[in-house]
Amino acid sequence: MHLQESGEMYLETIYILSKKSSAVRSLDVAEYMGFSKPSVCRAVGLLKSGDYIVVDKDGYITLTADGLYVAKKIYERHTVLTDFLVKLGVDPKIAAEDACKIEHDISDESFAAIKSHFPKG
């Protein structure tokens, strides 16, 4: 199953939330992203059917190995690209917003080049 940008965003959000708390539910995702609960429920269903997440009987969401791989990849792109843009002089808030747009479309080759020339930290 090919993930669209929105699916990647949901996985990244679940990953970020899971770093803060071991218990992540659809409501947490909705609040973090500012989306309605029905929208998040639909996305969770799609991610579940694509084997990117598992939802237990109590509604807690866990990333599968495939989901974790995608989430970490997108999260790394977001953090590296944000840092890259800030180092170029872009306001941090704008840099984070722009990184969010770029992270889904940039090629692996271009990202690797940026990462090697502007290491995080």
N, C-alpha and C positions, 0 to 999 in steps of 0.2 A: 504494500500500500504506500503510495507516494503521499507525503505530507505536504499540505499547503502551509503558507506562512502562518496562518492562524493556529494550526496544529502545533507548529514549532513554538509559537509564543506560549501556548498552554503548557507544553512540556517544560519550557524554560521556567515558567511561573511555578509549576509544581516542584521543580528542582530547587528554585530559590526558597520557596516556602519550606521544603523538606530539610533544608540546611538550618532553618531556624527552629523547626519543630518536627518531631517524628510523626505527628498526626496531622495530615493534610486532608481536608474535605472540600467538596465542591463549593461550599459557602465561602471558605477561605480564599479559593481561587477567584470567585466572583467579586469578593470585596477587594482583593489585591489589584485585580485588573479593571475594576469599575464596570463590570458587565452584569447583566441580569442573570438570575439563577437559571431560568430556562435556557438561555444561550450556553451557559457553562454546562448544564446537564446534557445538552445535545452534543457538545464538543467532547465531553467525558465519554459519552456513549460511542462516539466515533473512534476516539483514542483507544478505548477498551476493545472494540471490535478489530482494530488494527494491531492489537497485541503490544501497544506502547505503554499501557498502564493496567493495573489490576485494582479493582475496587472490592474491598471486603464487605461482609454482611452488615457492618456498622457504618459503611460509607467512607471508610478511609482509603485514600488513594496512594498506591505505590507504583513507582516507575519500574517497568520491566528492564531487562538488559538493553533491548533496542531503544526503549524510551529514554533510559539514562544516557545512552550514547548520544542520541540526538540532542537532549537537553544540555549536556555538558558541552557539546560542540557549539550550540547556539550561544550559551552563556559565555564561553570563552571568546567567541567572536564579538559579543556585545562588550565585554570588559576591555578587550584589547583595542577594539576600534574606538571606544570611548576615550581610552587613555591616549591613543594615537591622535585623535582630534584635539584633545585638550592640550597635548604637547605642541600642536600646531598653532595654538592660541585661541581655539574656539571655546566659548563659554561652556562650562561643564554641563549645564542643563540642556543646552542645544546639542552639545556633543553626544549626550546620552540618547536624545531623541533621534538624531541622525544615524547613530550607530544602530539603533533599533531598526531603521529602514534598510540599512546597508547589509546587516548581518545575514539576511535571508537570501540575498541575491549575489553576493560576492563569490567569485570562484575560489576553489581551494588553493589554486596557484597564486592568485592575487593576495589572498589572506596570508598565506605562508610568507610571501615577500614582505608584506607590511609587518608581520610578526617578527621576522628576522631583522628588519631594519629599525624597528621601534619596540624593543622588548619591554614588556610590562614591568613597572616598578621604577 
